[in-house]
Amino acid sequence: MEKIKILAIDDEIEFTNMIVEYFETRGYQVFSASKGVNGLDMAKEKKPDIVLIDLKMPGIDGDQVVAQLKKVHPKAKSIIITAYMDEGKAKKKLEEMGVRAYFEKPLASLKDLEAAIQRIVKEK
């Protein structure tokens, strides 16, 4: 079976390092980018199954990344991970953007994120 490919786009290097370390040790193929533009280039090249996106980043924000991602790699499924949205706004914005899941920073559990990734990858 092919490894699930995850791309983490977040300007917090410690966060992306934690994501890479956690998921690589569990058999995933993981890439990271600290800027939205770099993340989009990587998505085009690596064709990830799941893209983890922070909403607030320098340059282009996460919502713009989600919109552009649909153009460069339409099969990728997005998960927002951010510290900058309250629950009500987040849910509305998620629906508008077609994002599959939302997690608030700091993450309570990487296992919950992994469970969401597994569920989303199984969706067609």
ABEGO torsion letter per residue (X at the ends): XBBBBBBBBBABAAAAAAAAAAAAAAGBBBBBBABAAAAAAAAAAAGBABBBBBABBBEBBAAAAAAAAAAABAABBBBBBBAABBAAAAAAAAAAAGBABBBBOBBABAAAAAAAAAAAAABX
